């Protein structure tokens, strides 16, 4: 492929898009709507609940091998990897560009996932998030290989696990902390969901906690006055959700679940709640975590002080608490990336060439991990449209998917030129 590094991005993109082999790749994308929908329908029909992505990973590995990617494998965490070699000999120190899409869904094991299709529309749990992204991953690999496009930098295709919920980005963490590729990644493009305009350039940090308060329990009448863990935990929640102080960065706290007790006429022995803390600032997240611990500790101390007389008559009436961190997604910004290609400038140039209005966003995605490490990364949609996300009526419409795939292809090629 001809190199355009001497030009600025606005000059590079039109010349890159005019190349014969790029036109051939575009033609492949234009002619294979049916194949892409077949891939997506088959993928959706393979359940991939949190920590249960094995069957879908095996299917994706087979597709990688059929397409002709090299170095294909499922790593120790469950990620599916395949390499598109560079046009020069690869050595162990050569940098790579990652193109990834998460293969897991939010839906628990046992969820009915039979896909329903009508023309370009697909309805099923996970039809859009993230079957659209994985299908885009396969489409880009197929188009590059069909057009015999080799790049100056290898491209590592990754179908990763653990993006949703309590998966806590475990697939991405493994890739950047323990895989053989961890020190060779120059830039990272994440495909997540539908659309062709949004670009997540700022990683929304989040921390998640499971807080549990325990007490002696008892009968609602004969043990009246005994500390009630549900009431104590509710007092802590009320303190946390009262009007908060002004913060420099947008920061939120959500109580997602609360549970405990066994009967309406029993004082519960325990109560638990799950908290989701989010911020664009790592420092604010730390402050909010301190506030969470303080609120629960204060409520428990107050309950124990109030029940001091009860403990003299009934030993073992002490209330206790635990707080367990169940998720930690680091924050980061693309414009703060310390190394790697000029990813956002290239994306703007590609979007201008294709007539797309770029919409930068803040979100929590697989890109959180590379962005937090200073690696240039962006999360973008794989085209089409979708809705009902994270519901059993989730849907995807493949109309206009081709525009987003052209966007991804051009951005990937520009990025590979710079790694």
C-alpha positions in Angstrom: 0.0 0.0 0.0 1.1 3.5 -0.8 2.1 5.6 2.3 0.8 9.1 2.9 2.6 10.0 6.1 3.9 13.2 4.5 0.4 14.5 4.2 -1.9 15.8 7.0 -5.0 13.6 7.7 -7.3 15.7 5.6 -5.1 15.1 2.6 -4.4 11.5 3.4 -7.9 10.1 3.5 -9.1 11.0 -0.1 -5.9 9.5 -1.6 -6.2 6.4 0.6 -9.9 5.9 -0.3 -9.0 6.3 -4.0 -6.7 3.3 -4.1 -7.8 0.3 -6.2 -7.5 -2.2 -3.4 -9.5 0.0 -1.0 -12.2 0.2 -3.6 -12.2 -3.6 -3.8 -12.6 -3.8 0.0 -15.5 -1.3 -0.2 -17.0 -3.5 -2.9 -16.8 -6.5 -0.7 -18.6 -4.7 2.1 -21.3 -3.5 -0.3 -22.0 -7.0 -1.8 -22.1 -9.0 1.4 -25.1 -7.7 3.5 -26.6 -11.1 3.5 -23.5 -12.8 4.8 -23.1 -10.3 7.5 -26.7 -10.8 8.7 -26.1 -14.6 8.6 -23.0 -14.1 10.8 -24.9 -11.9 13.2 -28.0 -14.1 13.4 -25.8 -17.2 14.1 -23.8 -15.3 16.7 -26.8 -14.1 18.6 -28.2 -17.6 18.7 -25.1 -18.7 20.8 -25.6 -17.6 24.4 -22.8 -15.7 25.9 -23.7 -14.8 29.5 -21.2 -13.2 31.8 -18.4 -15.6 32.5 -20.0 -18.1 30.1 -18.7 -17.0 26.7 -16.9 -20.2 25.7 -19.3 -21.5 22.9 -19.4 -18.1 21.3 -15.6 -17.8 21.5 -15.2 -21.2 19.8 -17.5 -20.1 17.0 -15.6 -16.8 16.5 -12.3 -18.7 16.4 -13.6 -20.8 13.6 -14.6 -17.8 11.6 -11.2 -16.2 12.1 -9.5 -19.3 10.8 -11.9 -19.6 7.9 -11.2 -16.0 6.9 -7.5 -16.6 6.9 -6.2 -14.7 10.0 -3.0 -16.1 11.5 -1.9 -16.8 15.0 -5.5 -17.6 16.0 -6.2 -18.8 19.5 -8.4 -18.4 22.6 -6.2 -17.1 25.4 -6.2 -18.0 29.1 -9.0 -15.4 29.9 -11.2 -16.5 27.0 -10.4 -13.8 24.4 -10.4 -14.8 20.8 -7.3 -13.5 18.9 -6.4 -13.5 15.2 -3.6 -11.6 13.4 -3.5 -9.9 10.0 0.2 -9.8 9.3 2.0 -6.7 8.1 3.6 -6.3 4.7 7.0 -6.7 6.3 8.3 -9.6 8.5 6.8 -9.5 12.0 9.2 -9.6 14.9 8.6 -9.9 18.6 9.1 -6.2 19.1 6.9 -4.9 16.3 4.0 -2.7 17.3 0.4 -3.7 16.5 -3.0 -2.0 16.2 -5.9 -3.7 18.0 -9.4 -3.9 16.5 -11.7 -5.4 19.1 -15.4 -6.2 20.0 -16.7 -7.8 23.1 -18.5 -11.1 22.7 -20.3 -11.2 26.1 -23.9 -10.1 26.8 -25.6 -8.9 30.0 -28.1 -11.7 29.9 -27.8 -14.5 32.5 -27.5 -18.2 31.6 -30.8 -19.7 30.6 -32.1 -16.6 28.8 -34.0 -17.5 25.6 -31.9 -16.1 22.7 -33.7 -17.4 19.6 -33.2 -14.6 17.0 -36.1 -13.3 14.9 -35.3 -11.7 11.6 -37.4 -9.6 9.1 -35.4 -8.2 6.2 -32.6 -6.1 7.6 -34.0 -6.2 11.2 -32.9 -8.7 13.9 -34.6 -9.0 17.3 -33.0 -11.0 20.1 -31.1 -10.3 23.4 -27.7 -9.0 22.4 -28.7 -8.4 18.8 -27.1 -5.0 18.9 -24.8 -5.0 22.0 -22.6 -6.5 20.9 -23.4 -8.8 18.0 -23.2 -5.7 15.8 -19.6 -5.0 16.9 -18.5 -8.6 16.4 -20.0 -8.8 13.0 -18.2 -5.6 12.1 -15.0 -7.1 13.3 -15.5 -10.1 10.9 -16.5 -7.8 8.1 -13.4 -5.7 8.3 -11.1 -8.8 8.4 -12.9 -10.3 5.4 -12.8 -7.1 3.3 -9.0 -6.6 4.0 -8.2 -10.2 3.1 -10.4 -10.3 0.0 -8.8 -7.1 -1.3 -5.3 -8.5 -0.5 -4.6 -5.4 1.6 -1.5 -5.7 3.8 -0.5 -2.9 6.1 2.9 -1.7 7.4 1.7 -2.6 10.9 0.0 -5.9 12.0 -3.6 -5.7 13.0 -4.7 -7.9 16.0 -8.3 -8.8 15.8 -9.8 -9.5 19.3 -13.2 -10.8 20.3 -12.9 -10.2 24.1 -14.8 -11.4 27.1 -16.0 -9.6 30.2 -17.1 -6.2 29.1 -20.5 -6.2 30.6 -21.5 -5.8 34.2 -19.4 -7.7 36.8 -17.2 -8.9 34.0 -15.3 -5.7 34.9 -13.4 -5.5 31.7 -11.5 -8.8 32.5 -10.8 -9.5 28.9 -9.2 -6.2 28.2 -7.3 -6.3 31.5 -5.8 -9.6 30.5 -4.8 -8.3 27.1 -3.0 -5.3 28.6 -1.6 -6.9 31.7 -0.8 -10.5 31.0 -0.8 -11.3 27.3 2.2 -11.5 25.1 0.9 -8.4 23.2 0.7 -6.2 26.2 3.8 -4.0 25.4 3.3 -3.9 21.7 -0.1 -2.2 21.3 0.3 1.2 19.5 -3.4 2.0 19.3 -6.8 0.4 19.8 -10.1 0.7 18.0 -13.2 -0.7 19.9 -16.3 -1.7 18.0 -19.3 -1.5 20.3 -23.0 -1.5 19.2 -24.6 0.3 16.3 -24.3 3.8 14.8 -21.7 5.6 12.7 -21.3 9.1 14.2 -20.6 8.7 18.0 -16.9 8.3 19.1 -16.2 7.6 22.7 -13.0 9.5 23.4 -13.2 9.9 27.2 -13.4 6.9 29.5 -16.0 7.2 32.2 -14.4 5.7 35.4 -16.5 3.6 37.7 -16.2 1.7 40.9 -18.8 -0.8 42.1 -19.3 -2.1 45.7 -21.4 -4.7 47.5 -22.1 -3.4 51.0 -23.6 -5.8 53.6 -24.8 -5.0 57.1 -25.4 -7.9 59.5 -27.2 -8.1 62.9 -28.7 -10.6 65.4 -32.1 -10.7 63.7 -35.2 -11.9 65.6 -38.9 -11.8 65.9 -40.6 -8.5 64.9 -42.6 -8.4 68.2 -40.6 -10.3 70.9 -37.3 -8.9 69.7 -38.5 -5.4 68.9 -35.7 -2.8 69.3 -33.1 -5.2 68.0 -30.9 -3.5 65.3 -32.4 -3.9 61.8 -29.8 -4.2 59.1 -32.3 -3.0 56.4 -33.1 0.1 58.3 -29.4 0.8 59.1 -28.4 0.3 55.4 -31.3 2.5 54.3 -30.0 5.3 56.6 -26.6 5.1 55.0 -28.2 5.2 51.5 -30.3 8.3 52.5 -27.1 10.1 53.7 -25.3 9.2 50.5 -28.2 10.3 48.2 -29.0 13.6 49.9 -27.9 16.7 48.0 -24.2 16.4 47.4 -21.5 19.0 47.4 -20.5 20.6 44.1 -17.8 18.7 42.3 -15.3 19.8 39.7 -16.1 16.8 37.4 -19.4 15.1 36.8 -19.8 12.4 39.4 -22.8 10.1 40.1 -23.8 7.5 42.7 -26.5 4.9 42.0 -27.9 2.2 44.3 -28.7 -0.6 41.8 -30.0 -3.4 44.1 -31.0 -3.8 47.7 -32.0 -7.0 49.4 -32.3 -8.8 52.7 -34.6 -10.4 55.2 -36.7 -13.5 55.1 -40.2 -12.6 56.3 -42.4 -9.7 57.0 -42.5 -10.6 60.7 -38.8 -11.2 61.1 -36.1 -8.7 61.9 -33.5 -9.5 59.1 -30.1 -10.8 60.0 -28.5 -9.1 57.0 -29.1 -6.6 54.2 -27.0 -5.9 51.1 -26.9 -3.2 48.4 -24.9 -2.7 45.3 -23.5 0.7 44.6 -22.3 2.1 41.2 -20.0 5.2 41.5 -19.0 7.0 38.2 -16.9 10.0 37.4 -14.7 11.4 34.6 -12.2 12.1 37.4 -10.2 9.4 39.2 -9.7 11.7 42.1 -13.5 12.3 42.5 -14.1 8.5 42.4 -11.7 8.1 45.4 -13.5 10.8 47.3 -16.9 9.2 46.6 -15.6 5.8 47.7 -14.5 7.4 51.0 -17.9 8.9 51.5 -19.6 5.5 50.9 -17.4 3.8 53.6 -18.0 6.7 56.0 -21.8 6.7 55.5 -22.1 3.0 56.2 -19.7 3.0 59.1 -21.5 6.0 60.7 -24.9 4.3 60.4 -23.5 1.1 62.0 -21.8 2.9 64.8 -25.0 4.8 65.5 -27.0 1.6 65.6 -24.5 -0.1 68.0 -24.5 2.9 70.3 -28.3 2.9 70.4 -28.4 -0.8 71.1 -25.8 -0.7 74.0 -28.4 -1.5 76.6 -29.8 -4.3 74.5 -26.4 -6.0 74.3 -26.2 -6.2 78.1 -29.4 -8.2 78.1 -28.7 -10.0 74.8 -25.0 -10.7 74.1 -24.2 -10.9 70.4 -26.5 -8.0 69.4 -23.6 -6.2 67.7 -24.1 -4.9 64.2 -21.2 -5.3 61.7 -20.6 -4.5 58.0 -18.5 -5.4 55.1 -17.8 -3.5 51.8 -16.5 -5.5 48.9 -15.3 -3.9 45.7 -16.9 -5.8 42.8 -15.9 -3.5 39.9 -13.2 -1.0 39.0 -13.1 0.7 35.6 -10.4 3.4 35.3 -11.0 6.8 33.7 -8.9 8.3 30.9 -8.9 10.7 27.9 -7.9 10.2 24.3 -6.3 13.7 24.2 -4.2 12.7 27.2 -2.8 9.6 25.6 1.0 9.7 26.0 1.8 7.5 23.0 0.4 6.2 19.8 -1.1 7.5 16.5 -3.1 10.7 16.2 -6.3 8.7 16.4 -8.9 11.4 16.9 -7.5 13.7 14.2 -7.6 10.7 11.8 -11.1 9.9 12.7 -12.2 13.5 12.1 -10.6 13.4 8.7 -12.3 10.1 7.8 -15.6 11.4 8.9 -15.2 14.6 6.9 -14.4 12.5 3.8 -17.5 10.3 4.3 -19.8 13.2 5.3 -20.2 12.1 8.9 -20.8 14.5 11.8 -18.5 13.3 14.6 -20.1 13.2 18.1 -17.4 12.8 20.8 -18.9 11.1 23.9 -18.0 10.0 27.4 -18.8 6.4 28.3 -17.6 3.2 30.0 -16.3 0.7 27.4 -13.4 -1.6 26.7 -11.5 1.5 25.7 -11.3 2.5 29.4 -8.3 0.1 29.9 -6.0 1.4 27.1 -7.0 5.0 27.7 -6.1 4.7 31.3 -2.7 3.4 30.3 -2.0 6.3 27.9 -2.6 4.2 24.8 -4.5 6.0 22.0 -8.0 4.3 21.9 -11.5 5.1 20.7 -14.8 3.2 20.8 -17.1 3.6 17.8 -20.2 1.9 16.5 -20.3 -0.8 13.8 -23.1 0.8 11.8 -26.9 0.4 11.4 -29.3 1.2 14.2 -30.4 -0.5 17.4 -32.6 -0.1 20.4 -34.0 -1.9 23.5 -30.4 -2.3 24.6 -30.0 -4.8 27.5 -33.6 -5.9 27.2 -35.0 -9.2 25.8 -36.5 -7.1 23.0 -33.2 -5.7 21.9 -33.2 -5.1 18.1 -30.7 -4.2 15.3 -31.4 -2.8 11.9 -28.5 -3.2 9.4 -29.7 -0.5 7.1 -26.7 1.8 6.3 -24.3 -0.5 8.0 -21.9 -0.1 5.1 -21.1 3.6 5.8 -19.8 2.7 9.3 -17.7 -0.2 8.0 -16.1 2.1 5.5 -15.4 4.5 8.4 -13.8 1.7 10.4 -11.7 0.4 7.5 -10.2 3.8 6.6 -9.5 4.7 10.3 -7.8 1.3 10.8 -5.7 1.7 7.7 -4.6 5.2 8.7 -3.8 4.1 12.2 -1.7 1.2 10.9 0.3 3.6 8.8 1.4 5.4 12.0 2.1 2.7 14.5 
